Amino acid sequence: MNSLFSEKLKYFAFIIMLFVGSSHLKQNECLASDLQLVMFTSEDCPVCQAWEKEIGSIYKKSQYQVELPLKRVDFFGLASDWISVKEPISGTPTFVVIKKGEEVGRILGYSGAEMFWWELSSFLE
């Protein structure tokens, strides 16, 4: 498969995920209003850099930002006294879904845009 076709396919899948996610989010708006997404990151983490390149720049424009506002936290400056996590944060990137200051879910690592959007959407069902 040539790379241009592959990139177009990824983009198309992403658009579908945003569309499906947006309509799904509107149905569950009242359930997700007190959620937050906390990303534990490091500037030296190549996987974090990949996430920033592929997702970070568009996350703030997505419906997910409305339902799960994103807060980035430096992994090496863990001052997590404002949240309660179930397990220690052991690597980057780690995405923790917080509801009323308590962890309700977690995404470990980043394996691509499609998988990230799919995993994130599961917290809004």
Legacy VTK file of the C-alpha trace (Angstrom):
# vtk DataFile Version 3.0
C-alpha trace
ASCII
DATASET POLYDATA
POINTS 125 float
0.000 0.000 0.000
1.518 3.326 -0.974
2.111 5.890 1.756
-0.202 8.559 0.288
-3.121 6.124 0.233
-2.250 4.987 3.757
-2.205 8.589 5.026
-5.556 9.319 3.339
-7.021 6.179 4.903
-5.791 7.234 8.366
-7.249 10.711 7.886
-10.600 9.280 6.740
-10.728 6.936 9.757
-9.934 9.856 12.053
-12.737 11.990 10.574
-15.201 9.142 11.009
-14.087 8.678 14.633
-14.594 12.382 15.338
-18.014 12.367 13.689
-19.189 9.226 15.463
-17.614 10.398 18.707
-19.220 13.838 18.455
-22.721 12.521 17.967
-22.195 9.958 20.710
-20.862 12.613 23.080
-23.906 14.828 22.623
-26.138 11.977 23.742
-24.099 11.508 26.934
-23.290 15.146 27.612
-24.767 15.201 31.105
-22.782 12.112 32.161
-19.365 13.420 31.148
-19.597 17.019 32.309
-17.341 16.516 35.335
-14.625 14.482 33.601
-11.074 15.559 32.835
-8.242 13.923 30.888
-4.811 14.258 32.478
-1.816 13.431 30.292
1.374 12.568 32.162
4.090 13.450 29.692
7.774 14.203 29.301
9.434 16.454 26.755
12.070 13.729 26.177
9.487 11.026 25.396
9.371 10.179 21.658
5.954 8.544 22.033
4.626 11.716 23.708
6.050 13.713 20.816
4.247 11.433 18.349
0.989 11.943 20.281
1.499 15.716 20.252
2.109 15.678 16.504
-0.837 13.439 15.614
-3.403 14.300 18.310
-2.246 17.214 20.456
-2.794 19.906 17.853
-6.327 18.756 17.007
-7.515 17.597 20.430
-8.437 21.135 21.475
-10.681 21.398 18.400
-12.472 18.097 19.005
-15.683 17.433 20.881
-13.575 15.403 23.313
-12.013 18.634 24.596
-15.495 19.748 25.621
-16.273 16.496 27.427
-12.773 15.617 28.624
-10.716 18.812 28.953
-7.032 17.981 28.630
-4.461 18.884 31.247
-0.807 18.021 30.630
1.331 17.188 33.672
5.104 16.747 33.598
5.933 13.182 34.607
9.045 14.283 36.499
7.218 16.980 38.417
4.460 14.747 39.743
2.470 17.037 41.974
-0.680 14.977 41.903
-2.090 16.014 45.269
-5.118 17.426 43.419
-6.050 13.978 42.015
-6.304 10.485 43.397
-4.865 7.775 41.137
-5.454 4.047 41.617
-1.868 3.083 40.738
1.364 5.060 40.479
2.136 6.623 37.099
5.030 4.547 35.817
5.642 5.777 32.277
4.796 8.271 29.583
2.481 8.959 28.050
-0.162 7.912 30.537
-3.656 9.338 30.148
-5.787 9.305 33.283
-9.497 10.026 33.165
-10.506 11.880 36.321
-14.017 12.322 37.682
-14.405 14.605 40.691
-10.689 14.278 41.494
-10.620 10.454 41.350
-9.254 8.177 38.639
-11.970 6.338 36.714
-9.848 5.044 33.855
-6.484 5.033 32.204
-4.863 4.718 28.787
-1.275 3.500 28.893
0.970 4.642 26.077
0.055 5.635 22.565
-0.155 3.208 19.667
-1.740 5.434 17.047
-4.538 7.908 16.458
-7.319 5.432 15.693
-6.642 3.388 18.816
-6.366 6.487 21.012
-9.731 7.916 19.860
-11.375 4.512 20.258
-10.011 4.006 23.777
-10.943 7.556 24.769
-14.498 7.144 23.507
-15.018 4.171 25.847
-14.933 6.535 28.829
-17.918 8.449 27.536
-20.307 5.523 27.035
LINES 1 126
125 0 1 2 3 4 5 6 7 8 9 10 11 12 13 14 15 16 17 18 19 20 21 22 23 24 25 26 27 28 29 30 31 32 33 34 35 36 37 38 39 40 41 42 43 44 45 46 47 48 49 50 51 52 53 54 55 56 57 58 59 60 61 62 63 64 65 66 67 68 69 70 71 72 73 74 75 76 77 78 79 80 81 82 83 84 85 86 87 88 89 90 91 92 93 94 95 96 97 98 99 100 101 102 103 104 105 106 107 108 109 110 111 112 113 114 115 116 117 118 119 120 121 122 123 124
